[in-house]
Amino acid sequence: MAAKGSWHPDDARSWRREFPRLPALAALRAFEAAARHESFSRAAAELFVTHGAVSHQIRALEEELGQPLFERRGKRVTLTTNGRVYAERVRDALLQIADATRVLQAGNRDKRLTISTMPSFAARWLTPRIGSFIERHPELDVELLSSNSLVDFANEEVDIALRMGSGDYPGLYVERLLDDVFFPVCSPDFNGGRLPELPQHMAGMPLLRGEGDPWKPWFEAAGLDWPEPRKGLLLQDSSLLLQAAAEGQGVALIRSSLAYNDLLSGRVVRLFDVSIDCPWLLYFVCAADSLDLPKVQAFRQWLLPEMERFRAILSQWSARTSG
């Protein structure tokens, strides 16, 4: 008798009896979809393959089984009696495989924390700080996604989103993190180091434009009756906008939270003491039923004190630079 856990030739013979050569999984998926729709075309659309690919897979399956599964009448197909019975059994088997896969992935998901945020916030704020969270929670695999698109928590494997917006996200848990302000910055070497001393001195200077960050409200706050700039470099990402300003390509209107590190290092300088409130606030967002997950709470409990410290530093710094 073979020792427990060892392999014996009888095992292989037993396996072959219980599991004879199985049809290809791709053929079974094509058959199940075609049987459910009773249409090769709709099955092809569902599986993102061609009509010909589905037809080929099913013919190969029928040849392997030695009998037809569909009756073909021109472009229409209907299941044979045996085909209908086989389709039900195949569907049950595929559902069991799908359920087993979901259970296995769910176990892995418990240890993976996926965070989505804007590229600018990821680059300028989160990435330089998140190392301390990873050190505190080595049991978690952290995945940081940078995207300007809103997260669809129902259909995407994302646990947390950090978003600039209105905070009006129905059905989700939303927590306000940070207010912000806009003001102009540029390189200290911009214009040969001859920086404008008053807002009106910016006339004729290159003004960098950000996607969705208009200059007009700041002009009004500065007492300038100027139209919105229509020319000049346009950048969709605020981090790139700040980079362009640091490289001396023009004056950028930027949020204080993004400019903070570059201002401290001297890569850019603030112009004037005029600022305007940012119309969008930063929010912590997650699915309502995910809030109490240990990994989500771990990140939230790390993030809130980090954000509180940053708000205090930002407030003190803003008071000094705008006074």
N, C-alpha and C positions, 0 to 999 in steps of 0.2 A: 504494500500500500504506500502510495506517495506521501511524503511528509507534507504537513499543512503549509500552503503557500508555494509549493514547488509545482513545476509544470510536468504533465504526464501526457504521452501520446494519445491516451484515451480522451483527454480534454479536447484535443483538436477534432477527433472524430465526432464527439458529442456536439461540438460547436457547429460542424458542417451539417449535422442532421437537423439542428434547430434553426440554423441560419444558412439556407442554401444561397446560391449566388443571387444577390438582390439587384433589382433594376437601378439604374443611375438616379440619384436624387433629383437632378435637373429634369429628367423625364417625368418623374412622379409629380414634381411641382407643376410642370406644364400640363400634365393630365388633370390634376386636381383643379387647376384654375379653369381649364377648358370645360371640365365636367360641370363645375359650379355655374359658369356662364352659358354653357352649351353654345360656345362660340370661340373659335380659334383667334379671331381678331381681338375680341375683348380680353382674352387670356394674354395675348401678346402685349396689349397695352398695359395691363396690370404688371407684367413681369419685365417691361421695358426691353422687349426683344421683338423680332419681326414675326409676321404671320407665318412665314416659311419656316422659321426656327421652331415654332410650336408644332406645326404640322409634321416636321421631320422627327422631333422628339417623340411624338405620339405614335407615328408609324413604326419607329424603332422599338417602342414599348410593346406595341401590338405583335410585332414579329417575335420579340423575345417571349411573350406570353403565349403565342401560338393561336390567338383569336382576336377578332375585332372588338374594340371598345366603343366605337361610334359607328352609327349608320350615316353615310354621307349622301345627301340629296342636293346636288349642285353645290351652292355655297353654304347650305344649312347642314348642321350636324346634330344628331340626337344620340344619346347614350343607348347602347344595347342593354338588355337586362343584366347580363354579367358585368357590363361596364358600370352600371349604376351601383351594383353591390360592391364592386371593387373600389369605386370612387369613395363610397362611404368609409370603407376600411382604411384607405390611403389617407383620407382627410383626418380621421381619428389619429392615425399614426403621426402625421405631420404636426397636428396640434399638440400631441404629447411631446414631440421633439422640441416644439416652440416653447412649451411650458417649462420643460427641463432647462432649456437655454436661458429663459428669463430668470428662473430660480438661481441658476449658477451666476449669472451676471449681477443679480441683485445682491448676492453675497459680496462680489467684488465692489459694487457701488457703495457699500457701507464704508469702505476704506478709501474711496476716491471723492475728493471735494472739488467740484467744478465751479469756477467763479467767472462770470462774464462782466466785462466793463469796457468803457470807451478806450481806444488806443492811447489817447493823450493822458488819461488818468492812470492807466496801467503803467505807462512809461515814466511819468513824472512823480507819481505819488505811491502807488501800490507796490511796484516791483522793488524799489529801494528799501521797503519796510517789511515785506512779507517773509523775509528770511527768519525773523524772530518768531513768527507764527509756526513756521515749519520746524524750527528747533524745539519749540514747545510741544508740538504734536507730530513726532516722527512716525506715528502709526498711520498717518493720513498721506495719501498721494494727492498733491495739490495740482490741479490743472487750471491755468489762467488763460481765458479766451478774451482776446481784444477785438471788439466789434462795435460798430455804431448802431447795429440793429437791435430792436427790442427782443427780449427772450420770450419764446413761447414755452412756458414751463410745462404745459401739458404734453408737448411733443418733442421737447429737446431735453437731453440729459444734462441739465444745468441746475445746480443747487441754489446759487446766490447770484444776483445781479446788483452791481453798484452803478446807478444811473443818474445822469443829470436830466431833469425833466420837471414836470408839473406835480408829480406824485400821485396823479389820478390813474391808478392801475387797479380797476375793480377786480375783486376776488382774490387779490394777493395781499400778503403781509408787507406793509410799507412803513419804513422808519426813516425820519428825516435825520441827516447826518451833518450837513454843512451848507451855510449860506456863502455867497461869494460876491466879489465886485470885479468890475473891469476897469483897467486904466492902461494908458499907452506906455510901451517900453521900446527901447532900441539898444543897439550896441553902443558902448561908450566911445567907439571909434567911428560911429555913423557920421556921415557928412564931414569927414576929416576931423572929427572931434568937436565940431562947431554945432552943438546941440541947441534945438530951439528952447528959448527961455520962457516963452508964452505960447499958449495954444495957437494963436493966429500966425505965429512964426512957422507953423508947419505947412503953410500955403506953398504949393509947388513941390513939396517933398513926397517921395514915394510912400504911400500908405498900404501896408499889407492887408489883404482881405481874407477873412475866415468864413467858411461856409456856415451861414446862420448866425454870424456875429456882426451885425451892422454897426457902422461908425456913427450913423445919424443921431441916435440917442445921446452918445457921448458929446458930439458937436453941440447939441442943444444944451447939455449940462455945462459946457464950457463957454456958452454964450456966443457960439458961432452959427451963423445962418448958412451953413454949407450943405450941399446935396450929398447923398450917399456916393462914395467913390465907385466909378464904373470901370476904371482901368487899374492896372497894376496886378501883381502876382496874387492869385487866388489859391488858397490851400484849404482842403477839406478837413484836415486834422490839426487841432490846436497845438499839438506838440511840434509839428512841422512848421507851423506859423511862428512859434517861439524860436525854433532853430533858425529860421530865415532871418528873424530880427537879430539874433545873436551873431549871425554872419554878416551883419551890416547891410542887408538888402532893403531895409526900410523900417518904418515904425509900425508896430503891431499893437492891436487892442487885445489884451490878454487877461485871463482870470488870475487873481492873486494866488490862488492855491497852486496853479501850474507854474507861475513865474517865480515862486518863492525861492527855490534852490538856485536858480540862475541869477536872481537878484543878490542873494547872499554871496555867491561866488564872484560877482562882478561881471559875469558874461553879458548881462543886460542891465540897464538902469531905468528907473521909473522917471517919466516926464510929467511934471506938473503935480498939483495936489487935487486934481479933479478925478473923481471916480463915479461910476454908476453901478447900481445894484444889478447883479446877474439875474435875469428873469427865470432861470432854472436853478433848482436846488439839487444837492446830491442826496440820493436815497439808497438805503439798504432795502432790497426787494427779494422776496422768495415766495414760493407757493405756501399758502396758509397751512397746509397739512405737513409741510416740511420744517416749520419753524422749530419744533421740539426735537428734531433729529440731533443726536449728540454732535455730529460733525458740523452742523449748521450753528448750533449754540456755541461750539468751541470757537468758530471763526467770529461770530458776533461778539462774544465776550472778550476776544482779543482786539477786535476792530474799534469798539466804542471807546475804550480808554485811549487808544492811539489817536482817534479822531478828536477826542476832547483835548489832549495835549497839543495837537496841531492847531485846533481852533484858538487856544490860549496864546500860542506862539504867534499865530497869524494876526490876532487882535493887537498884541503888543507891538509887533513890527509895523502894522498898518498905522497905528497911532503915531509912531515915531516918524515914518516916512511921509505922512500926509499932514503933519503938523506945521 
